[in-house]
Amino acid sequence: MEHRPRAAWLTEAVSAAEQQGTGNLLRVILIVMVVGCVLTAWFLLRGYRQKDD
């Protein structure tokens, strides 16, 4: 295993991310949307809980 300077590794990672396109961004947006929908559903549906007092 060869030793690479940290700056060289970082520039390789940035260039690889640029080549990948918007895949990661769309993945993050979808995950945030799903989590947001689940939290919204929980918030709205918790008011319909029947209280057995």
C-alpha positions, 0 to 999 in steps of 0.5 A: 500500500503506497502512501499518498499525501492527504491533499492528493487523496482529497482531490481524487475524491472531489474529482470522483464526486464530480464524475458521479453526478447528482446521484448522491444529492437525489439519494439524500433528498429522497431520504429526507422526504421519506423521513419528513413524510413519516414524521408528518404522518406521526404528528398528524395521526397522534391526535386521533389516539383514543384516550381511555380515561 
